[in-house]
Amino acid sequence: MAKLLGGLGTSHVPSIGAALDKGLRNSPEWKPFFDGYVPGQDWVREHRPDIAVVIFNDHGNSFFLDKVPTFAVGCAEEYAPVDEGWGPRAIPPFKVLSSSPGTSSTSSWRAVSTQ
């Protein structure tokens, strides 16, 4: 049986990624913010989880403001980063762990099934 270890969360404004891309992590404006991630990074190193469920902020890129759902589940095989107003990011797409039948997008739909 799986053991749930914990959860981590963070703000998700586009300027965070832009600050990282521009090497501003240790600038006077950004250092206090990024120092706040250190306890979470230490926790992950200590507990070494086998799997991470990643929930991220593509809502602003995928929905119009007049039709933002309360809850949505992405079911693609991969998710490419998009330009959030600071230019395209030089990071690879986020890929689902497995494309075997019964995993990835299939499992996502089962997770929200009403039957």
Secondary structure as UniProt FT lines:
FT   HELIX           14..21
FT   TURN            22..23
FT   TURN            25..26
FT   TURN            28..30
FT   HELIX           31..35
FT   TURN            36..37
FT   HELIX           38..47
FT   HELIX           59..62
FT   HELIX           65..67
FT   STRAND          78..79
FT   STRAND          94..95
FT   TURN            101..102
FT   HELIX           105..111
//
